[in-house]
Amino acid sequence: MSRAALWRQEANVKERQRQAEETFRLAIDEGRSAPARGQLRLHGPDDSFNLNPMLLHNISVSPYFQKCYNKLKDWNALVDEIYYEVKHMEPWTPGAVKTPSTAFCLLVRLFTLRCTEKQMSLMLDHIDSPYIRCVGFLYLRYAVDPNIVWSWMEPYLYDEEPVQIAANPAKPEITVGEYVRQLLTEMDYYGTLLPRLPVQIERDIKVSLLQAEQIEDRAKSNLRDPSKMDHFRRVGSSARALYGDEENPVTWYDCVVDRVLTHDDATGEPLARPKFVVTFPEYGNTETVSVGEIDLRLPPGGAGGGGGGGRGRYDGDNDGRGGEGSGHHRGRGRDCYDGRGQGRGRDYDNRDRGRGRSSGGYGHDREYGGRREDDRWRRDRFDRDEMSRNNERSRSRSRDRHGGGERDLLEEVRRRDREAAAAKGRDYARRPPSVKKGLEGVGGSSSGKTHDYRTDPDSGPRRSVPHERPRGDPTHAAASSGTNEQPRPEKREKTPEEIAAVQEKKRKLMSKYG
């Protein structure tokens, strides 16, 4: 190729790059001038959309994105393009060198067009293609305020529609619900990173995900029990249901079933799972709950104390063992227990003290005083143990009442985070147990075998116990020192000829360099 042809080729490349940059700038300006009425406001910069810089640059210079900008001028055309062109949800095209996928090119085009709340609702509920829904979820995860991401994604946490997320068709499909949960809990996304959520919002989302997991497990359990479902479908039957609002945490309340919903009231389509319209008698409000948010009412006095129905007002601390006036007293005061399980009143102590003083014996008084202090110490210990047991029973009832208290859920979230962090750090390179064994494994071993300190009981970070050798063995001293080093060979004495050669060499060096 001639030099002039090379120059023309380089000029054409620069011109295409300039046109791509100009097209991307026009697309960004188009989004900035879009009407703001009903629009989902972007969170963060409106020219990078929280995308990885290299991924965004490759999208901006992609010929497919240039085509999308010239061809797709509204939301309807973009949804049709997703339906026909998107086959997976990875950011890169398989087999190509950093070529962005059609899904992410269309996602950036949607960023530049902007999306209204109504359009987002239509995307998330679209029935033609799961990829239309997944592009909507990515839009929410990348560019929408993190404070409202959960409210948008919560209804789809356990959506059962299958979708092929991975570019490799040999990999199995997952459900849309699994995809949504991955977007909320993981930052790594097929070779790129999702924007980091604020710490408090991320913690709240993980706690809410754990609550949703418990509700899903309860829903599956209820659906497997025909007797429970028959009870819930009976209008007027009593049950308990979860309810919470901005001021009150999610808690179990007694309720009455008013109506069973098997079809959507707005569209008339049949529901995959029934819902129940219930009334809470204590407050008089009516709510619609799912099959996982309803359960049988607990008997009075049972764990959770469902008979009370109020918030935290459960017949609790006696647990059916007798009340305050019963003969077998569980909550005794300090003056009614002597350390041997028998009740004693103040009169008994007064009589004992009177006898102790009237005897006039100092030894007897001291002996009784010591016994009295010992009894007081036993009573204090019993009171503390009883209080600890009552608190533990109260916490247990609270966990059952709330389906897992918020603090317990937060502890479970932290435990899972610790396990996930530990699982990522287990595949480090192995350190050889010693320099000698490491050299043997690299290439100095005559047997050609390498040592693994995790499977070889005689090797490892700990120093192995030396084998017994007879005292006459010349290597006994080295073995008794506790090391695995071989004995050094004896030093050979030099011959007179070698000594003369060394001296001659020294003499020549001294005569030359002084």
C-alpha positions in Angstrom: 0.0 0.0 0.0 1.4 3.4 -0.9 2.0 6.2 1.5 -0.9 8.2 0.1 -3.3 5.3 0.6 -2.2 5.0 4.2 -2.7 8.7 4.8 -6.2 8.5 3.2 -7.0 5.5 5.5 -5.9 7.3 8.6 -7.9 10.4 7.6 -11.0 8.2 7.1 -10.5 6.7 10.6 -10.2 10.1 12.2 -13.3 11.3 10.3 -15.4 8.4 11.5 -14.2 9.0 15.1 -15.1 12.7 14.8 -18.6 11.8 13.4 -19.1 9.3 16.2 -18.2 11.8 18.9 -20.5 14.4 17.3 -23.4 11.9 17.1 -23.0 11.0 20.8 -22.9 14.7 21.7 -26.1 15.3 19.8 -27.8 12.3 21.5 -26.9 13.7 24.9 -28.2 17.1 24.0 -31.4 15.5 22.7 -32.0 13.9 26.1 -31.3 17.1 28.0 -33.9 18.9 25.9 -36.6 16.2 26.5 -39.7 17.3 28.3 -39.4 16.7 32.1 -43.1 16.0 32.8 -43.5 12.5 34.2 -39.9 11.7 33.5 -37.7 9.4 35.6 -35.0 11.8 36.7 -31.5 10.5 36.2 -29.3 10.2 39.2 -25.7 11.3 38.6 -24.0 12.7 35.5 -26.3 12.9 32.4 -23.4 12.3 29.9 -21.9 9.1 31.4 -24.9 7.5 33.1 -22.7 5.8 35.7 -21.3 3.4 33.1 -17.7 2.2 33.0 -15.7 4.8 30.9 -14.2 2.2 28.5 -17.6 0.6 28.0 -19.2 4.0 27.4 -16.5 5.0 24.9 -16.8 1.8 22.9 -20.6 2.2 22.8 -20.3 5.8 21.6 -18.0 4.9 18.7 -19.9 1.7 17.8 -21.5 1.7 14.4 -24.6 0.0 15.8 -25.1 3.0 18.2 -24.8 5.4 15.3 -27.5 3.4 13.5 -29.7 3.5 16.6 -29.4 7.2 16.9 -30.3 7.8 13.3 -33.1 5.2 13.2 -34.7 5.1 16.7 -36.3 8.4 17.5 -38.9 7.4 20.1 -39.6 4.9 22.9 -41.8 2.7 20.8 -39.2 2.2 18.1 -36.6 1.4 20.7 -38.8 -1.3 22.3 -39.4 -2.9 18.9 -35.6 -2.9 18.3 -35.0 -4.7 21.7 -37.6 -7.3 20.7 -35.9 -8.1 17.4 -32.2 -7.7 18.2 -31.4 -8.5 21.8 -30.5 -12.1 22.5 -28.6 -11.8 25.8 -27.9 -9.2 28.5 -24.1 -9.2 28.8 -22.3 -5.9 28.1 -19.8 -7.3 25.5 -20.3 -9.3 22.3 -18.8 -12.8 22.6 -15.8 -13.4 20.4 -15.2 -9.8 19.6 -12.5 -7.5 21.0 -14.3 -5.1 23.3 -17.3 -4.7 21.0 -20.4 -3.6 23.0 -23.5 -5.7 22.9 -26.8 -4.7 21.3 -28.5 -4.7 24.7 -26.1 -2.0 26.1 -26.1 0.1 23.0 -29.9 0.2 23.2 -29.7 0.9 26.9 -27.5 4.0 26.3 -29.9 5.1 23.5 -32.7 4.8 26.1 -30.7 6.9 28.5 -30.4 9.6 25.8 -34.1 9.4 25.0 -35.1 9.4 28.6 -37.9 7.3 30.0 -41.1 8.4 31.8 -42.6 6.5 34.8 -45.5 5.2 32.6 -43.1 3.9 30.0 -41.0 2.2 32.6 -44.0 0.5 34.0 -44.9 -0.8 30.6 -41.4 -2.1 30.0 -41.3 -3.9 33.3 -44.6 -5.6 32.7 -44.1 -6.2 28.9 -45.3 -9.7 27.9 -43.6 -9.9 24.4 -40.0 -10.3 25.4 -38.1 -10.7 28.8 -35.3 -8.6 27.4 -37.5 -5.6 27.2 -38.1 -6.0 30.9 -34.4 -6.6 31.7 -33.3 -3.5 29.8 -35.8 -1.6 32.1 -34.2 -3.1 35.2 -30.8 -2.1 34.0 -32.0 1.4 33.4 -33.3 1.6 37.0 -30.1 0.1 38.4 -27.7 2.4 36.6 -29.4 5.8 36.3 -32.3 6.1 38.8 -32.1 7.5 42.4 -31.1 4.6 44.7 -33.8 5.6 47.1 -36.6 4.5 44.8 -34.9 1.5 43.1 -36.3 -0.9 45.7 -39.9 0.3 45.2 -39.6 -0.3 41.5 -38.0 -3.7 41.7 -39.7 -5.3 44.7 -42.8 -6.6 42.8 -40.5 -8.7 40.5 -38.2 -10.3 43.0 -39.7 -13.8 42.4 -40.9 -13.4 38.8 -40.8 -16.9 37.1 -40.3 -15.9 33.5 -37.1 -17.5 32.1 -34.5 -15.4 30.3 -31.1 -16.1 28.8 -28.7 -13.6 30.4 -25.3 -15.1 29.5 -24.0 -14.6 26.0 -23.0 -18.3 25.8 -26.1 -20.2 24.8 -24.8 -23.3 26.5 -25.2 -21.7 29.9 -28.6 -22.3 31.6 -31.4 -19.7 31.7 -32.4 -18.0 34.9 -35.7 -16.4 35.9 -36.3 -12.6 35.8 -36.6 -12.7 39.6 -33.1 -14.1 40.0 -31.8 -11.4 37.6 -33.4 -8.7 39.7 -32.0 -10.0 42.9 -28.5 -10.2 41.3 -28.8 -6.5 40.3 -29.6 -5.6 43.8 -27.0 -7.6 45.7 -24.0 -7.8 43.4 -21.7 -5.2 41.8 -19.8 -7.4 39.3 -21.8 -7.7 36.1 -20.2 -9.8 33.4 -16.9 -8.0 33.2 -18.1 -4.5 34.2 -19.2 -2.9 37.5 -22.6 -1.6 38.5 -22.7 1.7 40.4 -22.3 1.3 44.1 -25.3 1.9 46.3 -25.0 4.0 49.4 -24.2 1.9 52.5 -27.4 2.5 54.4 -29.6 1.9 51.3 -27.7 -1.2 50.4 -28.1 -2.5 54.0 -31.9 -1.7 54.0 -32.3 -3.5 50.6 -30.5 -6.6 51.9 -32.7 -6.7 55.0 -35.8 -6.2 52.8 -34.6 -9.0 50.5 -34.3 -11.3 53.5 -37.8 -10.4 54.6 -39.0 -11.1 51.0 -37.2 -14.5 51.1 -39.1 -15.4 54.3 -42.4 -14.4 52.7 -41.7 -16.4 49.6 -40.8 -19.5 51.7 -44.0 -19.0 53.7 -46.0 -18.7 50.5 -44.7 -22.0 49.2 -45.4 -23.7 52.5 -49.0 -22.4 52.5 -49.6 -23.4 48.9 -48.4 -27.0 49.7 -50.9 -27.2 52.6 -54.5 -27.7 51.3 -56.0 -27.3 54.7 -54.4 -23.9 55.3 -55.5 -22.7 51.9 -59.1 -23.9 52.5 -59.1 -22.0 55.8 -57.8 -18.8 54.1 -60.4 -19.0 51.3 -63.2 -19.2 53.7 -64.7 -15.7 54.0 -64.9 -14.6 57.7 -62.2 -16.9 58.9 -59.7 -15.6 61.4 -56.0 -15.5 60.7 -53.0 -13.2 61.2 -51.2 -11.1 58.6 -48.2 -9.0 58.2 -48.6 -5.2 58.1 -46.2 -2.3 58.3 -46.0 1.3 57.2 -43.5 4.2 57.4 -44.0 4.7 61.2 -44.4 1.0 62.3 -42.3 -2.0 61.5 -43.7 -5.0 59.7 -45.5 -7.0 62.4 -48.1 -9.8 62.7 -51.6 -8.7 63.5 -54.8 -10.6 64.0 -57.2 -10.2 61.0 -60.4 -11.5 59.4 -60.5 -12.6 55.7 -63.1 -10.5 53.8 -62.4 -11.5 50.3 -60.3 -13.8 48.1 -58.8 -12.3 44.9 -58.1 -14.7 42.1 -58.1 -12.2 39.2 -56.6 -8.8 38.8 -59.2 -6.1 39.5 -57.6 -3.7 36.9 -57.0 -6.1 34.0 -59.2 -9.1 34.8 -56.3 -11.5 34.2 -56.0 -14.5 36.5 -53.4 -14.2 39.3 -50.7 -16.8 39.6 -51.3 -16.8 43.3 -54.4 -15.7 45.2 -54.5 -12.6 47.3 -56.6 -11.8 50.3 -58.4 -8.7 51.4 -58.3 -8.7 55.2 -59.5 -6.4 58.0 -57.5 -5.8 61.2 -60.2 -5.6 63.9 -58.0 -3.7 66.4 -57.5 -0.8 64.1 -60.3 -1.3 61.5 -58.2 -0.8 58.4 -58.4 -3.1 55.4 -55.4 -4.3 53.4 -54.6 -6.7 50.6 -52.0 -9.3 51.4 -50.3 -12.0 49.5 -50.4 -15.7 50.3 -47.0 -15.4 51.9 -48.1 -12.5 54.2 -50.9 -14.5 55.9 -50.8 -17.3 58.4 -52.9 -19.2 60.9 -53.6 -17.3 64.1 -51.6 -18.6 67.0 -53.5 -20.0 70.1 -53.6 -17.7 73.2 -50.5 -18.2 75.3 -48.6 -19.9 72.5 -45.3 -18.7 71.0 -46.1 -15.3 69.6 -49.2 -14.9 71.8 -51.5 -14.4 68.8 -54.6 -14.3 71.0 -53.9 -10.6 71.9 -53.7 -9.4 68.4 -52.2 -6.1 69.4 -48.8 -4.8 68.8 -46.6 -6.5 71.3 -49.4 -7.0 73.8 -49.1 -10.7 74.4 -49.6 -12.7 77.5 -46.0 -13.5 77.9 -43.8 -14.0 80.8 -45.7 -16.8 82.6 -45.7 -19.1 79.6 -48.5 -21.3 81.1 -46.4 -22.1 84.3 -48.6 -20.2 86.7 -49.3 -16.6 87.4 -48.3 -14.2 90.1 -50.7 -15.7 92.6 -50.0 -19.3 91.8 -48.4 -21.7 94.3 -45.3 -22.4 92.2 -44.0 -18.9 92.0 -41.7 -18.1 89.1 -41.2 -14.4 89.6 -40.4 -14.2 93.4 -39.2 -11.1 95.1 -35.9 -11.0 97.0 -37.5 -11.7 100.4 -39.3 -14.9 99.5 -36.4 -17.2 98.4 -33.7 -18.6 100.7 -31.5 -20.3 98.1 -33.0 -23.8 98.7 -36.2 -23.4 96.8 -38.4 -22.7 99.8 -40.4 -19.5 100.5 -39.5 -17.4 103.5 -40.8 -14.1 104.6 -39.4 -11.2 106.5 -40.6 -12.6 109.8 -38.3 -15.6 109.5 -35.3 -13.3 109.0 -36.4 -11.1 112.0 -36.7 -14.2 114.2 -33.3 -15.4 113.2 -31.7 -12.1 113.8 -33.4 -11.9 117.2 -32.1 -15.3 118.3 -28.6 -14.4 117.0 -28.4 -11.2 119.2 -30.0 -12.8 122.3 -27.5 -15.6 122.4 -24.7 -13.1 123.1 -22.2 -15.3 121.3 -20.1 -13.4 118.9 -19.2 -16.6 117.0 -22.8 -17.5 116.5 -23.7 -14.1 115.2 -20.8 -14.1 112.8 -21.8 -17.6 111.6 -25.4 -16.5 111.0 -24.2 -13.3 109.3 -22.1 -15.3 106.9 -25.1 -17.6 106.1 -27.3 -14.6 105.6 -24.9 -13.1 103.1 -24.6 -16.4 101.3 -28.4 -16.6 101.0 -28.6 -13.0 99.7 -26.0 -13.8 97.1 -28.0 -16.9 96.0 -31.2 -14.8 95.8 -29.5 -12.2 93.6 -28.1 -14.8 91.3 -31.5 -16.5 91.0 -33.1 -13.1 90.1 -30.5 -12.4 87.5 -31.0 -15.8 85.9 -34.7 -15.5 86.0 -34.6 -12.1 84.3 -32.2 -13.4 81.6 -34.7 -16.3 80.9 -37.6 -13.9 80.7 -35.7 -11.6 78.3 -34.8 -14.6 76.1 -38.4 -15.8 76.0 -39.5 -12.2 75.1 -37.0 -12.0 72.3 -38.1 -15.4 71.0 -41.7 -14.3 71.0 -40.7 -11.1 69.3 -38.8 -12.9 66.5 -41.8 -15.2 65.9 -44.2 -12.3 66.0 -42.2 -10.3 63.4 -41.0 -13.2 61.3 -37.5 -12.3 62.4 -36.8 -9.0 64.0 -35.0 -6.2 62.2 -31.9 -6.7 64.3 -31.9 -10.4 63.6 -32.3 -9.8 59.9 -29.4 -7.4 60.0 -27.2 -9.9 61.8 -28.1 -12.5 59.1 -27.2 -10.1 56.4 -23.9 -9.4 58.0 -23.2 -13.1 58.4 -23.9 -13.7 54.7 -21.6 -10.8 53.7 -18.8 -12.3 55.8 -19.2 -15.7 54.2 -19.3 -14.2 50.7 -16.1 -12.2 51.5 -14.4 -15.3 52.9 -15.4 -17.4 49.9 -13.8 -14.9 47.5 -10.4 -15.0 49.2 -9.8 -18.8 49.4 -8.0 -19.3 46.1 -4.8 -17.6 46.8 -1.5 -19.0 45.5 -0.1 -21.6 47.8 3.1 -20.8 49.7 5.6 -23.6 49.7 6.2 -25.1 53.2 10.0 -24.4 52.9 12.5 -23.1 50.5 14.0 -26.6 49.9 10.6 -28.2 49.2 9.7 -25.2 47.0 12.8 -25.7 44.9 12.2 -29.4 44.7 8.7 -28.7 43.4 10.0 -26.2 40.8 12.6 -28.4 39.2 15.2 -29.8 41.7 13.3 -33.0 42.7 14.7 -36.2 41.4 11.4 -37.9 41.7 9.5 -35.3 39.8 6.8 -34.9 42.5 5.7 -31.8 44.3 4.8 -31.5 47.9 1.4 -30.3 49.0 1.4 -29.1 52.7 -2.4 -29.4 52.8 -2.3 -33.2 52.1 1.1 -34.3 53.2 1.1 -34.8 57.0 4.9 -34.5 57.2 5.1 -31.1 55.5 3.5 -27.8 56.1 4.0 -24.5 57.8 4.7 -26.3 61.1 8.1 -27.9 61.7 7.9 -31.7 61.5 9.3 -33.9 64.2 12.6 -35.4 63.2 13.0 -39.2 62.9 15.0 -41.0 65.5 18.6 -41.8 64.5 21.2 -43.8 66.3 23.7 -41.7 68.3 26.6 -43.1 66.3 25.2 -41.6 63.1 27.2 -38.5 62.1 23.9 -36.7 61.2 22.6 -37.2 64.7 23.6 -33.7 65.8 21.7 -32.1 62.9 18.7 -34.3 63.5 18.6 -33.5 67.2 18.5 -29.7 66.5 14.9 -30.2 65.1 15.6 -29.1 61.5 15.2 -30.9 58.3 18.6 -29.7 56.8 21.0 -32.3 55.5 24.5 -32.5 57.2 27.2 -30.4 55.5 30.0 -32.4 53.7 33.5 -32.3 55.3 35.7 -29.5 54.0 38.5 -30.8 51.7 42.0 -29.5 52.2 43.8 -27.8 49.3 46.9 -29.4 47.8 50.3 -27.5 47.7 49.9 -26.9 44.0 46.4 -25.2 44.5 47.8 -23.1 47.3 50.8 -22.0 45.1 48.4 -21.1 42.2 46.3 -18.9 44.5 49.3 -17.1 45.9 50.7 -16.5 42.3 47.3 -15.0 41.3 47.3 -12.6 44.3 50.9 -11.5 43.5 50.0 -10.6 39.9 47.0 -8.6 41.1 49.0 -6.7 43.6 51.7 -5.9 41.1 49.1 -4.7 38.6 46.8 -2.6 40.8 49.1 -1.9 43.7 
